Amino acid sequence: MRVETDVLIIGSGIAGLRFAIEVSKFAEVYIVTKKDKAESNTNYAQGGIASVFSSDDNFDLHIKDTLIAGDGLCNKEAVELIVKEGPDEIQKLIEIGTQFSTTPNGKLDLAKEGGHSRSRIVHAKDLTGYEIERALLKKISEIENIHLLENHFAIDLITEHHIGKKRLSKEEKIHCWGAYVFDIQREEVHTFISKITLLATGGLGQAYLHTTNPPIATGDGFAMAYRAGAIIGNMEFVQFHPTALYESDSENRSTNPAFLISEAVRGFGAKLRLKSGEEFMHKYDPRGELAPRDIVARAIDSELKKSGDNYVYLDLTFKNPDEIKEKFPNIYRKCLEKNIDITKDLIPVIPAAHYACGGVVTDLNGKTSIENLFATGEVAMTGVHGANRLASNSLLEALVFSKKAAIACKQIIENKLFNIPESIPDWIDTSRLSSEEKILISQSRHEIREILWDYVGIVRSNERLRRALRRCQLIYEEVKYMYNESRISEEILELRNLIEVAYLITYSASLRKESRGLHYNIDYPFKDDKNFLRPTLVQNPLV
């Protein structure tokens, strides 16, 4: 099948859906998503959206908190943009039917999370992402010129490479004209030709053994953009959520997303304790449990290494039980399924890979270094998060940048700033094997996740990174052979993307000879503002 459209969106989370609603006002839109339309990282966002609504809060305070968390690497202009436009975007969500939690007098119930100096987290109890996704999906179902295709997996972006044209110099622009997309149910590859393409593919947490991300988060957009020649930035800054629920059947945790105990629980006053009952966060930061995530995650990691324990405890037992159930009904219910009553019992927690602060580099309009390719949401590096994301800024960033990208796309389409070649070929299947060996794919995937968890995790070293790079290079060659020889399948596509993402994270970490934000290297334990107060940028040398 060959589809020609104005706009192709890859991904159906908050970034892709917000963009779709805006561009549908002037363009025909196709959204492809590799699973069910509601399955996205957005769905798993418990905490909420940070924005200024309180009388004791202001834009300057929110900007300051974000810059402090970003540890010197935020783009201040990008931070100012999302902070100042945030309230309007949240109001638009309310207008399309998002039901946020309110106080008895009808005002937004604003929570507080780590790194924030004020209560500014707009939430829908502890299922904020789910509620936003619900409202956005309902809205797009009412728009005729948006076509949403489930179980469609984007393989590669269509660029000059596919029409046999080589770049004569690095200054010559690469153009994107859509993507090749695998129809999982029909087992066919379709050609989607578009004037504008948006990457809104979410995160990469499945590259790590323990993650809060859903199984779909295999870094597809990062890998596709890198293969196409886009500039990728700050991939070493992977945020580990400090408090994922620890389950004793840890083998199961390596294949399923760890359940997230929201940042808002610590904002509500929960204390972190060792098995002995001792509190420890005050030893690491005067803000205690409300320190930014990188500090809390490293503190827990340090205490576990000293004690040899598998987890620490999060304690809510001294808080009002009715308030706990009211504010965190989903967390209460989920923990109760595990025989943990959070109103009476301590919650066992450990850090888990949660969010990529780096990604496909964009400008303030979501434009990448490839012509007519945009990126928003977690797959993008806008400069908002710097070396460490401030809690609940990600949904805000996705909303604001998706709107800005849509405005930029209107100019491109109305002024016909695109030139699609007539010679774009359909997908050619050159595989010789009728089916891949599933055991090889599953084993390689597990190896990648273990390598990143063991060597490129919360604490790193030169030797760990060297070892990880060597192993990634070996697995890359094996996966390249498997991909070339096997029929297209979900499993081989995800594996191909995972190994490229693993390499990007590891290689970027090896380039940063300092410790900053989420990147901590024991061989360079201090910040080096003279040499590294800048983003880490990489680009595919083969393009």
Secondary structure, DSSP 4 states (H G I P E B T S, - for coil): -EEEEEEEEE--SHHHHHHHHHHTTTS-EEEE-SS-TT-STGGG--S-EE---STT--HHHHHHHHHHHTTT---HHHHHHHHHHHHHHHHHHHHTT----B-TTSSB-EE--TT-SS--EE-STT-HHHHHHHHHHHHHTT-TTEEEESSEEEEEE--GGGGT---SSTTSPPB--EEEEEETTTTEEEEEEEEEEEE-----GGGSSSBSS-TT-S-HHHHHHHHHT--EE-TT-EEEEEEEEP-S-HHHHTTSPPPB--HHHHHTT-EEE-TTS-B-GGGT-TTGGGS-HHHHHHHHHHHHHHH--S-EEEE-TTS-HHHHHHH-HHHHHHHHHTT--TTTSPEEEEEEEEEES-EEE--TTSB-SSBTEEE-GGGEE-SSSTTSPPTT-HHHHHHHHHHHHHHHHHHHHHTT-----TTPPPP------SS--HHHHHHHHHHHHHHHHHHSSSSB-HHHHHHHHHHHHHHHHHHHHHHHHS---HHHHHHHHHHHHHHHHHHHHHH--S-BTTB-BTTB-S--HHHHSS--EE--TT-
